[in-house]
Amino acid sequence: MEDLHSFYQGILAEHIVGQELLAVDMRTSRKLSFWVREKKQSNAEVDYIIQSGQYLIPIEVKAGKTGSLRSLHQFVERSAHPFAVRLNARPVEKVKAVTPNGKPYDLLSLPYFLSAKLQNYIEWLMEKPPANI
């Protein structure tokens, strides 16, 4: 394969991130959480949900450098806070994003290999939001 990021349509990337999230705190027996919205015409699923302080933060794992954030946007629309994370093959980036329905939020993009440091980066995102686009 030319691009290992898209191996098995990203399933391998999701699995590696999940293993990293579990390995971060081996003292607890907590399980990974995710979010699903099932509707007759369209379903949505966010790969992982982690708690950071009082917030539940959605984590979307994307193969390669791009990908739709449709499910992440649906979670953000229903959320009481403006924070979300995307793990992919891109460098670290904090941006102001907007859902299709117009709700602004702060999106943190991290490369997969930083998933073990996710809590530190989420704290960084919350303390210093990105500049406006």
N, CA, C and O atoms as a Tinker XYZ file with bonds, in Angstrom:
   532  protein
     1  N      0.833000   -1.189000    0.000000    73     2
     2  CA     0.000000    0.000000    0.000000    64     1     3
     3  C      0.873000    1.246000    0.000000    63     2     4     5
     4  O      1.939000    1.286000    0.614000    81     3
     5  N      0.393000    2.252000   -0.702000    73     3     6
     6  CA     1.091000    3.529000   -0.704000    64     5     7
     7  C      0.830000    4.314000    0.574000    63     6     8     9
     8  O      1.741000    4.938000    1.119000    81     7
     9  N     -0.413000    4.286000    1.055000    73     7    10
    10  CA    -0.811000    5.096000    2.209000    64     9    11
    11  C     -1.361000    4.198000    3.310000    63    10    12    13
    12  O     -2.478000    3.692000    3.204000    81    11
    13  N     -0.581000    4.001000    4.363000    73    11    14
    14  CA    -1.024000    3.128000    5.453000    64    13    15
    15  C     -2.158000    3.740000    6.269000    63    14    16    17
    16  O     -2.844000    3.025000    7.000000    81    15
    17  N     -2.368000    5.057000    6.155000    73    15    18
    18  CA    -3.441000    5.705000    6.909000    64    17    19
    19  C     -4.810000    5.197000    6.474000    63    18    20    21
    20  O     -5.724000    5.128000    7.294000    81    19
    21  N     -4.968000    4.846000    5.223000    73    19    22
    22  CA    -6.279000    4.416000    4.736000    64    21    23
    23  C     -6.436000    2.897000    4.749000    63    22    24    25
    24  O     -7.407000    2.371000    4.206000    81    23
    25  N     -5.503000    2.199000    5.356000    73    23    26
    26  CA    -5.556000    0.742000    5.451000    64    25    27
    27  C     -6.874000    0.303000    6.088000    63    26    28    29
    28  O     -7.206000    0.745000    7.188000    81    27
    29  N     -7.607000   -0.540000    5.423000    73    27    30
    30  CA    -8.926000   -1.012000    5.879000    64    29    31
    31  C     -9.876000    0.143000    6.170000    63    30    32    33
    32  O    -10.607000    0.107000    7.159000    81    31
    33  N     -9.873000    1.159000    5.327000    73    31    34
    34  CA   -10.738000    2.341000    5.454000    64    33    35
    35  C    -10.655000    3.003000    6.828000    63    34    36    37
    36  O    -11.655000    3.527000    7.318000    81    35
    37  N     -9.507000    2.986000    7.441000    73    35    38
    38  CA    -9.315000    3.696000    8.697000    64    37    39
    39  C     -9.602000    2.880000    9.948000    63    38    40    41
    40  O     -9.416000    3.378000   11.058000    81    39
    41  N    -10.048000    1.649000    9.795000    73    39    42
    42  CA   -10.354000    0.826000   10.969000    64    41    43
    43  C     -9.104000    0.607000   11.815000    63    42    44    45
    44  O     -9.176000    0.602000   13.044000    81    43
    45  N     -7.963000    0.427000   11.162000    73    43    46
    46  CA    -6.720000    0.238000   11.895000    64    45    47
    47  C     -6.375000    1.493000   12.705000    63    46    48    49
    48  O     -5.947000    1.390000   13.854000    81    47
    49  N     -6.558000    2.665000   12.116000    73    47    50
    50  CA    -6.285000    3.922000   12.831000    64    49    51
    51  C     -7.182000    4.047000   14.060000    63    50    52    53
    52  O     -6.710000    4.425000   15.133000    81    51
    53  N     -8.467000    3.734000   13.917000    73    51    54
    54  CA    -9.393000    3.786000   15.063000    64    53    55
    55  C     -8.963000    2.822000   16.157000    63    54    56    57
    56  O     -9.021000    3.151000   17.342000    81    55
    57  N     -8.535000    1.641000   15.760000    73    55    58
    58  CA    -8.109000    0.627000   16.737000    64    57    59
    59  C     -6.862000    1.098000   17.504000    63    58    60    61
    60  O     -6.797000    0.970000   18.726000    81    59
    61  N     -5.890000    1.634000   16.789000    73    59    62
    62  CA    -4.658000    2.107000   17.438000    64    61    63
    63  C     -4.976000    3.234000   18.417000    63    62    64    65
    64  O     -4.461000    3.237000   19.535000    81    63
    65  N     -5.805000    4.180000   18.022000    73    63    66
    66  CA    -6.186000    5.276000   18.922000    64    65    67
    67  C     -6.902000    4.719000   20.148000    63    66    68    69
    68  O     -6.625000    5.147000   21.268000    81    67
    69  N     -7.808000    3.783000   19.958000    73    67    70
    70  CA    -8.512000    3.166000   21.084000    64    69    71
    71  C     -7.563000    2.500000   22.056000    63    70    72    73
    72  O     -7.725000    2.633000   23.269000    81    71
    73  N     -6.570000    1.780000   21.541000    73    71    74
    74  CA    -5.582000    1.128000   22.407000    64    73    75
    75  C     -4.763000    2.164000   23.181000    63    74    76    77
    76  O     -4.450000    1.956000   24.354000    81    75
    77  N     -4.421000    3.263000   22.537000    73    75    78
    78  CA    -3.685000    4.333000   23.217000    64    77    79
    79  C     -4.530000    4.948000   24.332000    63    78    80    81
    80  O     -4.027000    5.200000   25.427000    81    79
    81  N     -5.798000    5.187000   24.059000    73    79    82
    82  CA    -6.676000    5.775000   25.079000    64    81    83
    83  C     -6.817000    4.849000   26.278000    63    82    84    85
    84  O     -6.856000    5.312000   27.418000    81    83
    85  N     -6.893000    3.553000   26.033000    73    83    86
    86  CA    -6.963000    2.598000   27.138000    64    85    87
    87  C     -5.655000    2.537000   27.921000    63    86    88    89
    88  O     -5.666000    2.409000   29.145000    81    87
    89  N     -4.533000    2.629000   27.216000    73    87    90
    90  CA    -3.227000    2.488000   27.853000    64    89    91
    91  C     -2.829000    3.709000   28.680000    63    90    92    93
    92  O     -1.946000    3.609000   29.531000    81    91
    93  N     -3.458000    4.849000   28.448000    73    91    94
    94  CA    -3.108000    6.074000   29.169000    64    93    95
    95  C     -3.286000    5.889000   30.667000    63    94    96    97
    96  O     -2.461000    6.370000   31.444000    81    95
    97  N     -4.331000    5.211000   31.088000    73    95    98
    98  CA    -4.591000    5.011000   32.510000    64    97    99
    99  C     -4.870000    3.533000   32.766000    63    98   100   101
   100  O     -6.020000    3.096000   32.738000    81    99
   101  N     -3.826000    2.780000   33.010000    73    99   102
   102  CA    -3.953000    1.337000   33.220000    64   101   103
   103  C     -4.472000    1.000000   34.620000    63   102   104   105
   104  O     -4.775000   -0.160000   34.899000    81   103
   105  N     -4.580000    2.003000   35.506000    73   103   106
   106  CA    -5.023000    1.733000   36.873000    64   105   107
   107  C     -6.527000    1.513000   36.972000    63   106   108   109
   108  O     -6.999000    0.911000   37.936000    81   107
   109  N     -7.270000    1.984000   36.008000    73   107   110
   110  CA    -8.720000    1.822000   36.044000    64   109   111
   111  C     -9.140000    0.787000   35.006000    63   110   112   113
   112  O     -8.402000    0.489000   34.068000    81   111
   113  N    -10.308000    0.261000   35.191000    73   111   114
   114  CA   -10.813000   -0.721000   34.224000    64   113   115
   115  C    -11.931000   -0.102000   33.389000    63   114   116   117
   116  O    -12.870000   -0.786000   32.982000    81   115
   117  N    -11.814000    1.199000   33.140000    73   115   118
   118  CA   -12.861000    1.862000   32.375000    64   117   119
   119  C    -12.841000    1.384000   30.924000    63   118   120   121
   120  O    -11.813000    0.958000   30.398000    81   119
   121  N    -13.989000    1.467000   30.312000    73   119   122
   122  CA   -14.123000    1.067000   28.922000    64   121   123
   123  C    -14.203000    2.304000   28.049000    63   122   124   125
   124  O    -14.532000    3.394000   28.518000    81   123
   125  N    -13.903000    2.124000   26.791000    73   123   126
   126  CA   -14.016000    3.227000   25.845000    64   125   127
   127  C    -15.479000    3.536000   25.593000    63   126   128   129
   128  O    -16.319000    2.636000   25.559000    81   127
   129  N    -15.778000    4.811000   25.418000    73   127   130
   130  CA   -17.144000    5.247000   25.154000    64   129   131
   131  C    -17.225000    5.869000   23.768000    63   130   132   133
   132  O    -16.251000    6.435000   23.271000    81   131
   133  N    -18.371000    5.762000   23.164000    73   131   134
   134  CA   -18.623000    6.390000   21.876000    64   133   135
   135  C    -20.040000    6.922000   21.886000    63   134   136   137
   136  O    -20.782000    6.682000   22.839000    81   135
   137  N    -20.431000    7.637000   20.849000    73   135   138
   138  CA   -21.763000    8.235000   20.766000    64   137   139
   139  C    -22.425000    7.811000   19.470000    63   138   140   141
   140  O    -21.807000    7.827000   18.405000    81   139
   141  N    -23.689000    7.432000   19.572000    73   139   142
   142  CA   -24.467000    7.019000   18.405000    64   141   143
   143  C    -25.808000    7.723000   18.429000    63   142   144   145
   144  O    -26.453000    7.827000   19.473000    81   143
   145  N    -26.223000    8.207000   17.263000    73   143   146
   146  CA   -27.561000    8.739000   17.086000    64   145   147
   147  C    -28.184000    7.960000   15.940000    63   146   148   149
   148  O    -27.684000    7.971000   14.815000    81   147
   149  N    -29.277000    7.288000   16.243000    73   147   150
   150  CA   -29.945000    6.488000   15.224000    64   149   151
   151  C    -31.259000    7.135000   14.835000    63   150   152   153
   152  O    -32.132000    7.360000   15.673000    81   151
   153  N    -31.384000    7.427000   13.565000    73   151   154
   154  CA   -32.611000    7.966000   13.003000    64   153   155
   155  C    -32.981000    7.138000   11.791000    63   154   156   157
   156  O    -32.140000    6.442000   11.222000    81   155
   157  N    -34.223000    7.213000   11.405000    73   155   158
   158  CA   -34.706000    6.421000   10.287000    64   157   159
   159  C    -33.919000    6.691000    9.003000    63   158   160   161
   160  O    -33.566000    5.756000    8.286000    81   159
   161  N    -33.645000    7.954000    8.714000    73   159   162
   162  CA   -32.993000    8.324000    7.460000    64   161   163
   163  C    -31.466000    8.432000    7.544000    63   162   164   165
   164  O    -30.776000    8.261000    6.540000    81   163
   165  N    -30.942000    8.716000    8.738000    73   163   166
   166  CA   -29.486000    8.874000    8.837000    64   165   167
   167  C    -29.000000    8.587000   10.246000    63   166   168   169
   168  O    -29.576000    9.056000   11.228000    81   167
   169  N    -27.937000    7.813000   10.326000    73   167   170
   170  CA   -27.308000    7.508000   11.597000    64   169   171
   171  C    -26.033000    8.335000   11.729000    63   170   172   173
   172  O    -25.471000    8.791000   10.733000    81   171
   173  N    -25.588000    8.522000   12.959000    73   171   174
   174  CA   -24.340000    9.230000   13.215000    64   173   175
   175  C    -23.601000    8.503000   14.335000    63   174   176   177
   176  O    -24.217000    7.979000   15.264000    81   175
   177  N    -22.277000    8.479000   14.235000    73   175   178
   178  CA   -21.466000    7.831000   15.266000    64   177   179
   179  C    -20.156000    8.580000   15.426000    63   178   180   181
   180  O    -19.425000    8.792000   14.458000    81   179
   181  N    -19.864000    8.981000   16.662000    73   179   182
   182  CA   -18.580000    9.586000   16.993000    64   181   183
   183  C    -17.727000    8.475000   17.585000    63   182   184   185
   184  O    -18.175000    7.733000   18.459000    81   183
   185  N    -16.485000    8.366000   17.098000    73   183   186
   186  CA   -15.627000    7.226000   17.443000    64   185   187
   187  C    -15.397000    7.068000   18.941000    63   186   188   189
   188  O    -15.541000    5.966000   19.471000    81   187
   189  N    -15.042000    8.149000   19.634000    73   187   190
   190  CA   -14.773000    8.077000   21.069000    64   189   191
   191  C    -15.290000    9.331000   21.756000    63   190   192   193
   192  O    -15.344000   10.410000   21.166000    81   191
   193  N    -15.669000    9.163000   23.017000    73   191   194
   194  CA   -16.041000   10.271000   23.893000    64   193   195
   195  C    -15.176000   10.135000   25.138000    63   194   196   197
   196  O    -15.144000    9.078000   25.769000    81   195
   197  N    -14.473000   11.215000   25.490000    73   195   198
   198  CA   -13.694000   11.166000   26.731000    64   197   199
   199  C    -14.100000   12.332000   27.620000    63   198   200   201
   200  O    -14.527000   13.381000   27.137000    81   199
   201  N    -13.964000   12.137000   28.901000    73   199   202
   202  CA   -14.299000   13.195000   29.848000    64   201   203
   203  C    -13.068000   14.037000   30.117000    63   202   204   205
   204  O    -11.979000   13.517000   30.358000    81   203
   205  N    -13.258000   15.333000   30.074000    73   203   206
   206  CA   -12.207000   16.273000   30.440000    64   205   207
   207  C    -12.862000   17.327000   31.314000    63   206   208   209
   208  O    -13.605000   18.180000   30.829000    81   207
   209  N    -12.579000   17.259000   32.607000    73   207   210
   210  CA   -13.252000   18.148000   33.551000    64   209   211
   211  C    -14.734000   17.846000   33.557000    63   210   212   213
   212  O    -15.137000   16.698000   33.741000    81   211
   213  N    -15.550000   18.870000   33.355000    73   211   214
   214  CA   -17.002000   18.685000   33.361000    64   213   215
   215  C    -17.565000   18.356000   31.981000    63   214   216   217
   216  O    -18.772000   18.163000   31.836000    81   215
   217  N    -16.707000   18.291000   30.974000    73   215   218
   218  CA   -17.173000   18.113000   29.603000    64   217   219
   219  C    -16.938000   16.707000   29.060000    63   218   220   221
   220  O    -15.979000   16.031000   29.430000    81   219
   221  N    -17.837000   16.286000   28.176000    73   219   222
   222  CA   -17.632000   15.081000   27.384000    64   221   223
   223  C    -17.180000   15.543000   26.004000    63   222   224   225
   224  O    -17.922000   16.218000   25.290000    81   223
   225  N    -15.965000   15.177000   25.641000    73   223   226
   226  CA   -15.342000   15.668000   24.411000    64   225   227
   227  C    -15.446000   14.602000   23.319000    63   226   228   229
   228  O    -15.035000   13.461000   23.531000    81   227
   229  N    -15.995000   14.962000   22.148000    73   227   230
   230  CA   -16.066000   14.005000   21.042000    64   229   231
   231  C    -14.719000   13.905000   20.329000    63   230   232   233
   232  O    -14.054000   14.910000   20.077000    81   231
   233  N    -14.333000   12.666000   20.010000    73   231   234
   234  CA   -13.081000   12.399000   19.312000    64   233   235
   235  C    -13.417000   11.657000   18.022000    63   234   236   237
   236  O    -13.990000   10.568000   18.058000    81   235
   237  N    -13.066000   12.237000   16.907000    73   235   238
   238  CA   -13.306000   11.607000   15.612000    64   237   239
   239  C    -11.954000   11.221000   15.014000    63   238   240   241
   240  O    -11.059000   12.059000   14.901000    81   239
   241  N    -11.808000    9.953000   14.634000    73   239   242
   242  CA   -10.584000    9.448000   14.021000    64   241   243
   243  C    -10.826000    9.364000   12.520000    63   242   244   245
   244  O    -11.780000    8.730000   12.069000    81   243
   245  N     -9.958000   10.007000   11.756000    73   243   246
   246  CA   -10.101000   10.033000   10.300000    64   245   247
   247  C     -8.863000    9.455000    9.647000    63   246   248   249
   248  O     -7.743000    9.814000   10.009000    81   247
   249  N     -9.055000    8.565000    8.688000    73   247   250
   250  CA    -7.940000    8.023000    7.923000    64   249   251
   251  C     -7.431000    9.098000    6.974000    63   250   252   253
   252  O     -8.224000    9.791000    6.337000    81   251
   253  N     -6.144000    9.238000    6.878000    73   251   254
   254  CA    -5.563000   10.231000    5.980000    64   253   255
   255  C     -5.650000   11.627000    6.553000    63   254   256   257
   256  O     -5.731000   11.816000    7.767000    81   255
   257  N     -5.634000   12.605000    5.658000    73   255   258
   258  CA    -5.589000   14.003000    6.077000    64   257   259
   259  C     -6.944000   14.691000    6.023000    63   258   260   261
   260  O     -7.111000   15.763000    6.604000    81   259
   261  N     -7.899000   14.107000    5.349000    73   259   262
   262  CA    -9.201000   14.751000    5.208000    64   261   263
   263  C    -10.307000   13.785000    5.604000    63   262   264   265
   264  O    -10.042000   12.632000    5.947000    81   263
   265  N    -11.505000   14.242000    5.558000    73   263   266
   266  CA   -12.658000   13.409000    5.865000    64   265   267
   267  C    -13.794000   14.257000    6.373000    63   266   268   269
   268  O    -13.583000   15.321000    6.955000    81   267
   269  N    -14.993000   13.784000    6.151000    73   267   270
   270  CA   -16.187000   14.492000    6.589000    64   269   271
   271  C    -16.307000   14.438000    8.108000    63   270   272   273
   272  O    -15.909000   13.452000    8.730000    81   271
   273  N    -16.842000   15.470000    8.693000    73   271   274
   274  CA   -17.059000   15.529000   10.142000    64   273   275
   275  C    -18.551000   15.572000   10.458000    63   274   276   277
   276  O    -18.954000   16.172000   11.455000    81   275
   277  N    -19.366000   14.949000    9.629000    73   275   278
   278  CA   -20.824000   14.992000    9.773000    64   277   279
   279  C    -21.280000   14.544000   11.156000    63   278   280   281
   280  O    -22.073000   15.237000   11.793000    81   279
   281  N    -20.802000   13.415000   11.625000    73   279   282
   282  CA   -21.218000   12.907000   12.943000    64   281   283
   283  C    -20.711000   13.797000   14.069000    63   282   284   285
   284  O    -21.427000   14.041000   15.040000    81   283
   285  N    -19.489000   14.280000   13.944000    73   283   286
   286  CA   -18.926000   15.177000   14.946000    64   285   287
   287  C    -19.764000   16.454000   15.041000    63   286   288   289
   288  O    -20.026000   16.955000   16.134000    81   287
   289  N    -20.180000   16.974000   13.883000    73   287   290
   290  CA   -21.028000   18.172000   13.878000    64   289   291
   291  C    -22.352000   17.919000   14.585000    63   290   292   293
   292  O    -22.844000   18.791000   15.301000    81   291
   293  N    -22.926000   16.760000   14.400000    73   291   294
   294  CA   -24.196000   16.453000   15.057000    64   293   295
   295  C    -24.030000   16.381000   16.572000    63   294   296   297
   296  O    -24.902000   16.831000   17.315000    81   295
   297  N    -22.912000   15.817000   17.032000    73   295   298
   298  CA   -22.648000   15.787000   18.469000    64   297   299
   299  C    -22.483000   17.215000   18.995000    63   298   300   301
   300  O    -23.071000   17.575000   20.015000    81   299
   301  N    -21.691000   18.018000   18.305000    73   299   302
   302  CA   -21.444000   19.401000   18.732000    64   301   303
   303  C    -22.752000   20.183000   18.791000    63   302   304   305
   304  O    -22.945000   20.982000   19.707000    81   303
   305  N    -23.644000   19.972000   17.845000    73   303   306
   306  CA   -24.949000   20.646000   17.839000    64   305   307
   307  C    -25.722000   20.378000   19.129000    63   306   308   309
   308  O    -26.439000   21.253000   19.614000    81   307
   309  N    -25.582000   19.192000   19.679000    73   307   310
   310  CA   -26.329000   18.795000   20.876000    64   309   311
   311  C    -25.559000   19.057000   22.167000    63   310   312   313
   312  O    -26.101000   18.889000   23.259000    81   311
   313  N    -24.320000   19.463000   22.047000    73   311   314
   314  CA   -23.449000   19.638000   23.198000    64   313   315
   315  C    -23.604000   21.029000   23.818000    63   314   316   317
   316  O    -23.955000   21.994000   23.138000    81   315
   317  N    -23.333000   21.107000   25.126000    73   315   318
   318  CA   -23.422000   22.385000   25.838000    64   317   319
   319  C    -22.077000   23.117000   25.871000    63   318   320   321
   320  O    -21.955000   24.157000   26.518000    81   319
   321  N    -21.070000   22.581000   25.180000    73   319   322
   322  CA   -19.755000   23.225000   25.141000    64   321   323
   323  C    -19.241000   23.260000   23.701000    63   322   324   325
   324  O    -19.753000   22.539000   22.843000    81   323
   325  N    -18.226000   24.099000   23.429000    73   323   326
   326  CA   -17.764000   24.266000   22.054000    64   325   327
   327  C    -16.438000   23.564000   21.720000    63   326   328   329
   328  O    -15.616000   24.142000   21.008000    81   327
   329  N    -16.206000   22.340000   22.209000    73   327   330
   330  CA   -14.913000   21.688000   21.998000    64   329   331
   331  C    -15.070000   20.343000   21.305000    63   330   332   333
   332  O    -15.980000   19.575000   21.621000    81   331
   333  N    -14.171000   20.058000   20.349000    73   331   334
   334  CA   -14.158000   18.769000   19.650000    64   333   335
   335  C    -12.733000   18.480000   19.185000    63   334   336   337
   336  O    -11.916000   19.388000   19.035000    81   335
   337  N    -12.450000   17.186000   18.959000    73   335   338
   338  CA   -11.114000   16.758000   18.547000    64   337   339
   339  C    -11.216000   15.843000   17.337000    63   338   340   341
   340  O    -12.109000   15.002000   17.235000    81   339
   341  N    -10.266000   16.036000   16.417000    73   339   342
   342  CA   -10.121000   15.150000   15.261000    64   341   343
   343  C     -8.693000   14.616000   15.283000    63   342   344   345
   344  O     -7.738000   15.389000   15.349000    81   343
   345  N     -8.548000   13.287000   15.226000    73   343   346
   346  CA    -7.233000   12.660000   15.115000    64   345   347
   347  C     -7.087000   12.175000   13.675000    63   346   348   349
   348  O     -7.937000   11.445000   13.167000    81   347
   349  N     -5.991000   12.592000   13.019000    73   347   350
   350  CA    -5.779000   12.197000   11.634000    64   349   351
   351  C     -4.297000   12.283000   11.296000    63   350   352   353
   352  O     -3.452000   12.259000   12.191000    81   351
   353  N     -3.979000   12.382000   10.011000    73   351   354
   354  CA    -2.577000   12.404000    9.572000    64   353   355
   355  C     -2.045000   13.818000    9.402000    63   354   356   357
   356  O     -0.986000   14.007000    8.803000    81   355
   357  N     -2.742000   14.797000    9.907000    73   355   358
   358  CA    -2.323000   16.205000    9.769000    64   357   359
   359  C     -1.534000   16.652000   10.993000    63   358   360   361
   360  O     -1.569000   15.988000   12.029000    81   359
   361  N     -0.825000   17.766000   10.883000    73   359   362
   362  CA    -0.114000   18.300000   12.055000    64   361   363
   363  C     -1.084000   18.929000   13.063000    63   362   364   365
   364  O     -2.273000   19.081000   12.782000    81   363
   365  N     -0.566000   19.287000   14.223000    73   363   366
   366  CA    -1.371000   19.920000   15.274000    64   365   367
   367  C     -1.933000   21.240000   14.758000    63   366   368   369
   368  O     -1.227000   22.052000   14.159000    81   367
   369  N     -3.233000   21.428000   15.010000    73   367   370
   370  CA    -3.891000   22.653000   14.565000    64   369   371
   371  C     -5.123000   22.908000   15.424000    63   370   372   373
   372  O     -5.900000   21.991000   15.693000    81   371
   373  N     -5.300000   24.158000   15.856000    73   371   374
   374  CA    -6.512000   24.589000   16.547000    64   373   375
   375  C     -7.218000   25.574000   15.630000    63   374   376   377
   376  O     -6.626000   26.555000   15.179000    81   375
   377  N     -8.498000   25.302000   15.356000    73   375   378
   378  CA    -9.241000   26.205000   14.467000    64   377   379
   379  C    -10.624000   26.472000   15.028000    63   378   380   381
   380  O    -11.175000   25.672000   15.784000    81   379
   381  N    -11.171000   27.614000   14.642000    73   379   382
   382  CA   -12.581000   27.913000   14.885000    64   381   383
   383  C    -13.335000   27.260000   13.737000    63   382   384   385
   384  O    -13.053000   27.536000   12.571000    81   383
   385  N    -14.278000   26.406000   14.055000    73   383   386
   386  CA   -15.073000   25.733000   13.036000    64   385   387
   387  C    -16.539000   26.066000   13.258000    63   386   388   389
   388  O    -16.914000   26.614000   14.295000    81   387
   389  N    -17.355000   25.732000   12.286000    73   387   390
   390  CA   -18.784000   25.994000   12.359000    64   389   391
   391  C    -19.518000   24.774000   11.815000    63   390   392   393
   392  O    -19.160000   24.246000   10.763000    81   391
   393  N    -20.539000   24.331000   12.530000    73   391   394
   394  CA   -21.348000   23.217000   12.042000    64   393   395
   395  C    -22.195000   23.692000   10.857000    63   394   396   397
   396  O    -22.350000   24.897000   10.661000    81   395
   397  N    -22.741000   22.774000   10.072000    73   395   398
   398  CA   -23.614000   23.180000    8.955000    64   397   399
   399  C    -24.813000   24.019000    9.402000    63   398   400   401
   400  O    -25.333000   24.816000    8.621000    81   399
   401  N    -25.253000   23.849000   10.643000    73   399   402
   402  CA   -26.369000   24.646000   11.165000    64   401   403
   403  C    -25.917000   25.967000   11.796000    63   402   404   405
   404  O    -26.740000   26.718000   12.322000    81   403
   405  N    -24.619000   26.249000   11.745000    73   403   406
   406  CA   -24.135000   27.550000   12.188000    64   405   407
   407  C    -23.607000   27.638000   13.609000    63   406   408   409
   408  O    -23.293000   28.739000   14.061000    81   407
   409  N    -23.493000   26.534000   14.335000    73   407   410
   410  CA   -22.966000   26.603000   15.704000    64   409   411
   411  C    -21.433000   26.616000   15.660000    63   410   412   413
   412  O    -20.822000   25.691000   15.127000    81   411
   413  N    -20.809000   27.666000   16.220000    73   411   414
   414  CA   -19.342000   27.725000   16.237000    64   413   415
   415  C    -18.773000   26.807000   17.315000    63   414   416   417
   416  O    -19.385000   26.611000   18.366000    81   415
   417  N    -17.589000   26.245000   17.039000    73   415   418
   418  CA   -16.903000   25.419000   18.031000    64   417   419
   419  C    -15.404000   25.440000   17.761000    63   418   420   421
   420  O    -14.958000   25.823000   16.679000    81   419
   421  N    -14.635000   25.022000   18.764000    73   419   422
   422  CA   -13.184000   24.962000   18.655000    64   421   423
   423  C    -12.793000   23.526000   18.315000    63   422   424   425
   424  O    -13.096000   22.598000   19.064000    81   423
   425  N    -12.120000   23.353000   17.185000    73   423   426
   426  CA   -11.712000   22.031000   16.713000    64   425   427
   427  C    -10.207000   21.891000   16.853000    63   426   428   429
   428  O     -9.443000   22.710000   16.342000    81   427
   429  N     -9.796000   20.852000   17.548000    73   427   430
   430  CA    -8.383000   20.532000   17.714000    64   429   431
   431  C     -8.064000   19.347000   16.819000    63   430   432   433
   432  O     -8.652000   18.277000   16.974000    81   431
   433  N     -7.140000   19.526000   15.886000    73   431   434
   434  CA    -6.671000   18.427000   15.036000    64   433   435
   435  C     -5.306000   17.987000   15.543000    63   434   436   437
   436  O     -4.401000   18.800000   15.728000    81   435
   437  N     -5.180000   16.696000   15.762000    73   435   438
   438  CA    -3.919000   16.120000   16.235000    64   437   439
   439  C     -3.538000   14.936000   15.364000    63   438   440   441
   440  O     -4.418000   14.234000   14.867000    81   439
   441  N     -2.234000   14.695000   15.166000    73   439   442
   442  CA    -1.830000   13.460000   14.499000    64   441   443
   443  C     -2.067000   12.272000   15.428000    63   442   444   445
   444  O     -2.043000   12.416000   16.651000    81   443
   445  N     -2.295000   11.110000   14.846000    73   443   446
   446  CA    -2.599000    9.906000   15.626000    64   445   447
   447  C     -1.610000    9.662000   16.757000    63   446   448   449
   448  O     -1.999000    9.282000   17.861000    81   447
   449  N     -0.321000    9.884000   16.474000    73   447   450
   450  CA     0.705000    9.511000   17.452000    64   449   451
   451  C      0.627000   10.320000   18.744000    63   450   452   453
   452  O      1.316000    9.988000   19.708000    81   451
   453  N     -0.188000   11.371000   18.792000    73   451   454
   454  CA    -0.356000   12.158000   20.020000    64   453   455
   455  C     -1.584000   11.740000   20.830000    63   454   456   457
   456  O     -1.934000   12.410000   21.802000    81   455
   457  N     -2.233000   10.661000   20.452000    73   455   458
   458  CA    -3.457000   10.268000   21.155000    64   457   459
   459  C     -3.216000    9.946000   22.629000    63   458   460   461
   460  O     -4.129000   10.090000   23.442000    81   459
   461  N     -2.009000    9.515000   22.989000    73   459   462
   462  CA    -1.711000    9.244000   24.404000    64   461   463
   463  C     -1.640000   10.540000   25.216000    63   462   464   465
   464  O     -1.777000   10.502000   26.438000    81   463
   465  N     -1.432000   11.667000   24.571000    73   463   466
   466  CA    -1.341000   12.973000   25.240000    64   465   467
   467  C     -2.609000   13.799000   25.033000    63   466   468   469
   468  O     -2.600000   15.017000   25.207000    81   467
   469  N     -3.683000   13.137000   24.667000    73   467   470
   470  CA    -4.920000   13.823000   24.323000    64   469   471
   471  C     -5.430000   14.735000   25.435000    63   470   472   473
   472  O     -5.830000   15.864000   25.155000    81   471
   473  N     -5.428000   14.282000   26.679000    73   471   474
   474  CA    -5.917000   15.111000   27.791000    64   473   475
   475  C     -5.125000   16.415000   27.901000    63   474   476   477
   476  O     -5.708000   17.476000   28.124000    81   475
   477  N     -3.810000   16.340000   27.747000    73   475   478
   478  CA    -2.984000   17.550000   27.816000    64   477   479
   479  C     -3.364000   18.526000   26.708000    63   478   480   481
   480  O     -3.458000   19.729000   26.949000    81   479
   481  N     -3.582000   18.024000   25.506000    73   479   482
   482  CA    -3.928000   18.896000   24.392000    64   481   483
   483  C     -5.343000   19.465000   24.531000    63   482   484   485
   484  O     -5.595000   20.597000   24.118000    81   483
   485  N     -6.257000   18.697000   25.103000    73   483   486
   486  CA    -7.611000   19.220000   25.326000    64   485   487
   487  C     -7.572000   20.352000   26.349000    63   486   488   489
   488  O     -8.248000   21.366000   26.176000    81   487
   489  N     -6.793000   20.187000   27.402000    73   487   490
   490  CA    -6.631000   21.272000   28.383000    64   489   491
   491  C     -6.063000   22.516000   27.705000    63   490   492   493
   492  O     -6.499000   23.632000   27.991000    81   491
   493  N     -5.100000   22.333000   26.816000    73   491   494
   494  CA    -4.502000   23.439000   26.057000    64   493   495
   495  C     -5.557000   24.123000   25.186000    63   494   496   497
   496  O     -5.590000   25.350000   25.097000    81   495
   497  N     -6.407000   23.341000   24.552000    73   495   498
   498  CA    -7.472000   23.890000   23.718000    64   497   499
   499  C     -8.440000   24.728000   24.546000    63   498   500   501
   500  O     -8.837000   25.814000   24.126000    81   499
   501  N     -8.819000   24.228000   25.718000    73   499   502
   502  CA    -9.803000   24.919000   26.547000    64   501   503
   503  C     -9.251000   26.180000   27.192000    63   502   504   505
   504  O     -9.992000   27.144000   27.387000    81   503
   505  N     -7.975000   26.192000   27.524000    73   503   506
   506  CA    -7.423000   27.381000   28.187000    64   505   507
   507  C     -7.115000   28.499000   27.221000    63   506   508   509
   508  O     -7.156000   29.671000   27.595000    81   507
   509  N     -6.808000   28.156000   25.980000    73   507   510
   510  CA    -6.492000   29.197000   25.001000    64   509   511
   511  C     -7.162000   28.828000   23.675000    63   510   512   513
   512  O     -6.557000   28.180000   22.821000    81   511
   513  N     -8.404000   29.244000   23.519000    73   511   514
   514  CA    -9.125000   28.934000   22.268000    64   513   515
   515  C     -8.413000   29.524000   21.058000    63   514   516   517
   516  O     -7.679000   30.505000   21.180000    81   515
   517  N     -8.634000   28.922000   19.883000    73   515   518
   518  CA    -7.987000   29.422000   18.672000    64   517   519
   519  C     -8.526000   30.784000   18.250000    63   518   520   521
   520  O     -9.610000   31.195000   18.666000    81   519
   521  N     -7.759000   31.471000   17.426000    73   519   522
   522  CA    -8.179000   32.759000   16.887000    64   521   523
   523  C     -9.336000   32.555000   15.919000    63   522   524   525
   524  O     -9.501000   31.469000   15.364000    81   523
   525  N    -10.127000   33.587000   15.719000    73   523   526
   526  CA   -11.248000   33.504000   14.777000    64   525   527
   527  C    -10.757000   33.288000   13.352000    63   526   528   529
   528  O     -9.666000   33.719000   12.978000    81   527
   529  N    -11.593000   32.607000   12.565000    73   527   530
   530  CA   -11.256000   32.417000   11.141000    64   529   531
   531  C    -11.745000   33.574000   10.336000    63   530   532
   532  O    -11.560000   33.602000    9.119000    81   531
